[in-house]
Amino acid sequence: MGLLIFFLLSHFVITVYWPVFRSDSLTLYDLRAKLLFTEQSFPGAAARFDNQLANMDWTGAVFSHAPMTSLVHTWLYLSGWASPKVFYALLFLSLAILFYYFLSGYVPRYHALLFTLVMVTIPFSYVYATASYPHFAFTFYFSLGTFFLCRWIRLQKTGPLLLAGILLGLSAWVRQVTGIFFIGYLVIALYFGFSRRRFFAPFLFAACYFSIASLWNIYSKNVLDLTGGIVPPISEGFSYLLTIERFLLIWKWKNVLDWLWNTALVGFQVVHYLLLLTIILYINRVWKHRFLFLIILSNLLLFLIGVYISSLGREEWSHGSSVQRLYIMFLPIIWYFIALITAEPRLLNSESSSSQNK
């Protein structure tokens, strides 16, 4: 407990002490916030940006990105805060508390504290949560949406399902990559809902998600007249897969997998090995958490497909920092799964039986 408190406090101090200095945040997310602070509206901020950089067509590239982090920065500036980074420190603290809360109902207290400490001290998560990038904020909403979806599967109550849809919808306001992963979540919700004769539940889940996730796209296209900036949306990438030949390029798949494993995700190899080892050692317990396992599997599979799509038409690879920053969204979910299946069988069995009686 003491070590966990130390890491949380040190993270808070580090995050709040240093101002916004990361390049992408200075030139995009925080820049938008300062323009919003001055102009008080997105159209005014976009017009101001366009006037300042009249010879550079960057307005679409800057203002088409999901707005949540810039809006939070703006609200904090309007409230008199000199630095908006307190938002990220509070997100990190909140994720640690909620991660422990979700675990403590199913595993012993020491087990929940241990895995909360592990989750908090993951280097990539710890570092990116101190920066004013949107990736950790995205991880926060996406992970909580996943945890509430798992809670709905366990308890079959409407409240967690509504929160899952809302939180996943909010994650799309942080980064517009949720859609491809929501496909897997919706398929799992449909299967579970129909198998339990809860036919309306998956559609309620989808309605909560789309009612929030689609609002920014509608606003940006109809009010700001933006179409996605210099980077095409992921939906355009699927046009590459209209021919089966493009999807079955074995050499391309080999190159993508090799680049991911040996370059982009080399820092996460330990997590992958631990996940695989845990599944092998506790294979008899995986079935009890099969839907969470399917969520992880679908996320990793869709992540791989997304990377493959983005690789089509690209001759060279970058150093992979964008992929690393996106991948941290999976880490709390993976550690949550490992914590559950390595817990004492007595508690897992009692939880399983209690959920069946509800």
C-alpha positions as CSV (number, residue, x, y, z in Angstrom):
1,M,0.0,0.0,0.0
2,G,2.8,2.4,0.9
3,L,4.6,1.8,-2.3
4,L,1.4,2.3,-4.3
5,I,0.8,5.6,-2.6
6,F,4.4,6.7,-3.2
7,F,4.1,6.1,-7.0
8,L,0.8,7.8,-7.2
9,L,2.0,10.9,-5.3
10,S,5.2,11.1,-7.3
11,H,3.3,10.8,-10.5
12,F,1.0,13.7,-9.4
13,V,4.0,15.9,-8.5
14,I,5.9,15.2,-11.7
15,T,2.9,15.7,-13.9
16,V,1.7,19.0,-12.3
17,Y,5.3,20.4,-11.9
18,W,6.3,20.3,-15.5
19,P,4.4,22.5,-18.0
20,V,3.1,21.3,-21.4
21,F,6.3,20.8,-23.4
22,R,5.7,17.7,-25.7
23,S,5.8,18.8,-29.4
24,D,2.5,17.3,-30.5
25,S,0.6,18.7,-27.6
26,L,2.1,22.2,-28.0
27,T,1.4,22.3,-31.7
28,L,-2.0,20.6,-31.7
29,Y,-4.0,19.8,-28.5
30,D,-2.8,22.7,-26.3
31,L,-2.6,25.1,-29.2
32,R,-6.3,24.4,-29.9
33,A,-7.1,25.0,-26.3
34,K,-5.4,28.4,-26.3
35,L,-7.1,29.4,-29.5
36,L,-10.4,28.3,-27.9
37,F,-9.6,30.3,-24.8
38,T,-9.1,33.4,-26.9
39,E,-11.9,33.0,-29.5
40,Q,-14.5,31.2,-27.3
41,S,-15.7,28.9,-30.1
42,F,-14.4,26.3,-32.5
43,P,-15.3,28.2,-35.7
44,G,-13.5,31.3,-34.3
45,A,-10.5,29.3,-33.3
46,A,-10.3,27.6,-36.7
47,A,-10.6,30.9,-38.4
48,R,-7.9,32.5,-36.2
49,F,-5.6,29.5,-36.9
50,D,-6.2,29.8,-40.7
51,N,-5.5,33.5,-40.7
52,Q,-2.2,33.1,-38.8
53,L,-1.0,30.4,-41.2
54,A,-2.6,31.6,-44.4
55,N,-0.1,29.8,-46.7
56,M,-0.4,26.4,-45.0
57,D,-3.4,24.2,-45.3
58,W,-3.2,22.8,-41.8
59,T,-6.6,23.8,-40.3
60,G,-8.2,20.5,-41.2
61,A,-5.3,18.5,-39.8
62,V,-5.4,20.3,-36.5
63,F,-9.1,20.8,-35.9
64,S,-10.4,17.5,-37.2
65,H,-8.8,15.6,-34.2
66,A,-11.1,14.6,-31.4
67,P,-11.6,17.6,-29.1
68,M,-11.9,16.3,-25.5
69,T,-8.3,17.0,-24.3
70,S,-8.4,20.5,-25.9
71,L,-11.7,21.3,-24.3
72,V,-10.5,20.2,-20.9
73,H,-7.4,22.4,-21.3
74,T,-9.7,25.3,-22.3
75,W,-11.9,24.8,-19.2
76,L,-8.9,24.7,-16.9
77,Y,-7.4,27.9,-18.5
78,L,-10.8,29.6,-18.1
79,S,-10.8,28.5,-14.5
80,G,-7.5,30.2,-13.8
81,W,-5.1,27.2,-13.9
82,A,-1.7,28.0,-15.3
83,S,-1.2,24.4,-16.5
84,P,-3.8,21.9,-17.7
85,K,-1.8,18.9,-16.7
86,V,-3.6,18.4,-13.4
87,F,-6.2,16.7,-15.6
88,Y,-3.9,13.9,-16.5
89,A,-2.6,13.4,-12.9
90,L,-6.2,13.1,-11.7
91,L,-7.0,10.6,-14.5
92,F,-4.0,8.4,-13.5
93,L,-5.1,8.5,-9.9
94,S,-8.7,7.7,-10.8
95,L,-7.7,4.8,-13.0
96,A,-5.7,3.3,-10.1
97,I,-8.6,3.7,-7.7
98,L,-11.2,2.3,-10.1
99,F,-8.9,-0.6,-11.2
100,Y,-8.6,-1.6,-7.6
101,Y,-12.3,-1.2,-7.0
102,F,-13.2,-3.5,-10.0
103,L,-10.7,-6.1,-8.8
104,S,-11.4,-6.0,-5.1
105,G,-14.9,-7.4,-5.6
106,Y,-13.5,-10.6,-7.1
107,V,-10.0,-11.2,-5.6
108,P,-8.4,-10.9,-2.2
109,R,-7.4,-7.4,-1.1
110,Y,-3.6,-8.1,-1.3
111,H,-4.1,-9.5,-4.8
112,A,-6.0,-6.4,-6.0
113,L,-3.3,-4.1,-4.4
114,L,-0.5,-6.0,-6.0
115,F,-1.9,-5.8,-9.5
116,T,-2.9,-2.2,-9.0
117,L,0.7,-1.5,-8.2
118,V,1.8,-3.4,-11.3
119,M,-0.6,-1.4,-13.5
120,V,0.5,1.9,-12.0
121,T,4.2,1.2,-12.5
122,I,4.1,0.1,-16.2
123,P,6.7,2.4,-17.7
124,F,4.9,3.4,-20.9
125,S,1.6,4.2,-19.0
126,Y,3.4,6.0,-16.3
127,V,5.4,8.2,-18.7
128,Y,2.6,9.0,-21.1
129,A,0.3,9.8,-18.2
130,T,2.7,12.6,-17.2
131,A,2.5,14.0,-20.7
132,S,-0.3,16.1,-22.1
133,Y,-1.0,13.6,-24.9
134,P,-4.5,12.2,-25.3
135,H,-3.4,8.6,-25.3
136,F,-3.7,8.0,-21.6
137,A,-7.0,9.8,-21.4
138,F,-8.1,7.5,-24.2
139,T,-6.8,4.5,-22.2
140,F,-8.8,5.7,-19.1
141,Y,-12.2,5.9,-20.9
142,F,-11.6,2.8,-23.0
143,S,-10.5,0.6,-20.1
144,L,-13.4,1.7,-17.9
145,G,-15.8,1.1,-20.7
146,T,-14.4,-2.4,-21.0
147,F,-14.6,-3.0,-17.2
148,F,-18.3,-1.9,-17.1
149,L,-19.1,-4.2,-20.1
150,C,-17.6,-7.1,-18.2
151,R,-19.6,-6.1,-15.1
152,W,-22.8,-6.2,-17.2
153,I,-21.9,-9.6,-18.4
154,R,-21.4,-10.8,-14.8
155,L,-24.4,-9.1,-13.3
156,Q,-26.7,-8.6,-16.3
157,K,-27.9,-5.3,-15.0
158,T,-28.7,-2.3,-17.2
159,G,-26.6,0.3,-15.3
160,P,-23.1,-1.1,-16.2
161,L,-24.2,-1.6,-19.8
162,L,-25.2,2.1,-20.1
163,L,-22.0,3.2,-18.5
164,A,-20.0,1.0,-20.8
165,G,-21.6,2.5,-23.9
166,I,-21.2,6.1,-22.6
167,L,-17.5,5.6,-21.6
168,L,-16.6,4.0,-24.9
169,G,-18.5,6.8,-26.7
170,L,-16.5,9.4,-24.6
171,S,-13.2,7.6,-25.6
172,A,-14.1,8.5,-29.2
173,W,-14.0,12.1,-28.2
174,V,-10.4,11.6,-27.0
175,R,-9.1,9.7,-30.1
176,Q,-11.1,8.7,-33.1
177,V,-9.9,5.1,-33.2
178,T,-12.6,3.5,-31.0
179,G,-14.8,2.5,-33.8
180,I,-12.8,-0.4,-35.1
181,F,-12.6,-1.9,-31.6
182,F,-16.3,-1.2,-30.9
183,I,-17.1,-3.7,-33.6
184,G,-15.6,-6.5,-31.5
185,Y,-17.4,-5.3,-28.4
186,L,-20.7,-5.1,-30.2
187,V,-20.3,-8.7,-31.5
188,I,-19.6,-10.0,-28.0
189,A,-22.6,-8.0,-26.6
190,L,-24.9,-9.4,-29.3
191,Y,-23.8,-12.9,-28.6
192,F,-24.1,-12.6,-24.9
193,G,-27.4,-10.7,-25.1
194,F,-29.1,-13.1,-27.5
195,S,-27.8,-16.2,-25.6
196,R,-29.3,-14.8,-22.4
197,R,-32.5,-13.7,-24.1
198,R,-31.7,-10.0,-23.5
199,F,-32.4,-9.0,-27.1
200,F,-32.7,-5.2,-26.5
201,A,-29.5,-4.9,-24.4
202,P,-26.9,-4.9,-27.3
203,F,-28.9,-2.2,-29.2
204,L,-29.1,-0.1,-26.1
205,F,-25.3,-0.5,-25.8
206,A,-24.8,0.6,-29.4
207,A,-27.2,3.5,-29.0
208,C,-25.3,4.9,-26.0
209,Y,-22.1,4.6,-27.9
210,F,-23.1,6.1,-31.2
211,S,-25.2,8.9,-29.6
212,I,-21.9,10.3,-28.2
213,A,-19.2,9.1,-30.5
214,S,-20.8,10.4,-33.7
215,L,-21.5,14.0,-32.4
216,W,-18.0,15.3,-33.1
217,N,-17.9,14.0,-36.6
218,I,-21.3,15.6,-37.3
219,Y,-20.2,18.9,-35.9
220,S,-16.8,19.0,-37.5
221,K,-18.2,18.2,-41.0
222,N,-21.3,20.4,-40.9
223,V,-20.1,23.3,-38.8
224,L,-16.4,23.4,-39.3
225,D,-16.5,21.9,-42.7
226,L,-13.7,19.5,-42.0
227,T,-13.2,16.1,-43.6
228,G,-10.5,14.5,-41.5
229,G,-7.3,16.5,-42.1
230,I,-4.2,15.1,-43.8
231,V,-4.7,11.6,-42.4
232,P,-7.6,9.7,-44.0
233,P,-10.1,8.0,-41.6
234,I,-9.8,4.4,-40.9
235,S,-12.9,3.7,-42.9
236,E,-11.1,4.7,-46.0
237,G,-8.4,2.1,-45.3
238,F,-11.0,-0.6,-45.7
239,S,-11.2,0.3,-49.4
240,Y,-7.8,-1.3,-49.7
241,L,-9.3,-4.6,-48.7
242,L,-12.0,-4.7,-51.3
243,T,-9.8,-7.1,-53.2
244,I,-9.0,-10.3,-51.4
245,E,-5.5,-10.2,-52.9
246,R,-4.6,-7.2,-50.8
247,F,-5.7,-8.9,-47.6
248,L,-3.8,-12.1,-48.4
249,L,-0.4,-10.6,-49.0
250,I,1.6,-13.1,-47.0
251,W,4.8,-11.2,-47.3
252,K,3.1,-8.0,-46.1
253,W,1.7,-9.7,-43.1
254,K,5.1,-11.1,-42.3
255,N,6.7,-7.7,-42.5
256,V,4.0,-6.1,-40.3
257,L,4.3,-8.8,-37.7
258,D,8.1,-8.6,-37.7
259,W,8.0,-4.8,-37.3
260,L,5.4,-4.9,-34.5
261,W,7.2,-7.6,-32.5
262,N,10.8,-6.5,-33.0
263,T,10.4,-2.7,-33.2
264,A,7.1,-1.0,-32.3
265,L,6.0,-3.3,-29.5
266,V,9.4,-4.6,-28.3
267,G,8.8,-2.8,-24.9
268,F,5.6,-4.8,-24.4
269,Q,7.1,-8.3,-25.0
270,V,7.2,-9.1,-21.3
271,V,3.4,-8.4,-21.0
272,H,2.8,-10.7,-24.0
273,Y,4.9,-13.5,-22.5
274,L,3.2,-13.1,-19.1
275,L,-0.3,-13.2,-20.7
276,L,0.6,-16.4,-22.6
277,L,2.2,-18.0,-19.6
278,T,-0.8,-17.2,-17.4
279,I,-3.2,-18.6,-19.9
280,I,-1.2,-21.8,-20.1
281,L,-0.9,-22.2,-16.4
282,Y,-4.5,-21.3,-15.6
283,I,-6.2,-22.7,-18.7
284,N,-8.9,-24.3,-16.5
285,R,-9.9,-20.8,-15.3
286,V,-10.0,-19.0,-18.6
287,W,-13.5,-20.3,-19.3
288,K,-14.9,-18.5,-16.3
289,H,-13.7,-15.2,-17.8
290,R,-14.2,-16.2,-21.5
291,F,-15.9,-13.0,-22.5
292,L,-13.1,-10.8,-21.1
293,F,-10.6,-13.1,-22.9
294,L,-12.6,-12.7,-26.1
295,I,-12.5,-8.9,-25.6
296,I,-8.7,-9.0,-25.3
297,L,-8.5,-11.3,-28.3
298,S,-10.7,-9.2,-30.5
299,N,-8.9,-6.0,-29.5
300,L,-5.5,-7.5,-30.4
301,L,-6.8,-8.9,-33.6
302,L,-8.5,-5.7,-34.7
303,F,-5.4,-3.7,-33.7
304,L,-3.3,-6.0,-35.9
305,I,-5.7,-5.5,-38.8
306,G,-5.7,-1.8,-38.3
307,V,-1.9,-1.7,-38.4
308,Y,-2.0,-3.8,-41.5
309,I,-4.5,-1.5,-43.2
310,S,-2.3,1.6,-42.4
311,S,0.7,-0.2,-43.9
312,L,-0.9,-0.7,-47.3
313,G,0.5,1.9,-49.6
314,R,3.3,2.8,-47.2
315,E,6.9,1.9,-48.3
316,E,8.7,2.7,-45.1
317,W,7.9,2.3,-41.4
318,S,8.4,4.9,-38.7
319,H,9.9,4.2,-35.3
320,G,6.6,3.1,-34.0
321,S,5.9,5.6,-31.3
322,S,2.3,6.1,-32.5
323,V,1.7,2.4,-32.2
324,Q,3.2,2.3,-28.7
325,R,1.0,5.2,-27.6
326,L,-2.1,3.5,-28.9
327,Y,-1.2,0.1,-27.5
328,I,-1.2,1.3,-23.8
329,M,-5.0,1.3,-24.0
330,F,-4.8,-2.5,-23.8
331,L,-2.5,-2.8,-20.7
332,P,-5.0,-2.2,-17.9
333,I,-7.4,-4.7,-19.5
334,I,-4.7,-7.3,-19.9
335,W,-3.6,-6.9,-16.3
336,Y,-7.2,-7.1,-15.1
337,F,-7.6,-10.4,-16.9
338,I,-4.4,-11.8,-15.5
339,A,-5.3,-10.7,-12.0
340,L,-8.7,-12.4,-12.2
341,I,-7.6,-15.8,-13.4
342,T,-4.6,-15.9,-11.0
343,A,-6.8,-15.2,-8.0
344,E,-7.7,-17.8,-5.4
345,P,-10.1,-20.4,-6.9
346,R,-12.3,-20.2,-3.8
347,L,-13.2,-16.6,-4.5
348,L,-13.6,-17.1,-8.2
349,N,-16.0,-20.0,-7.6
350,S,-18.0,-18.0,-5.1
351,E,-18.2,-15.1,-7.5
352,S,-19.3,-17.4,-10.3
353,S,-22.0,-19.0,-8.2
354,S,-23.3,-15.7,-6.9
355,S,-23.5,-14.1,-10.3
356,Q,-25.5,-17.1,-11.6
357,N,-28.0,-16.7,-8.7
358,K,-28.7,-13.1,-9.7
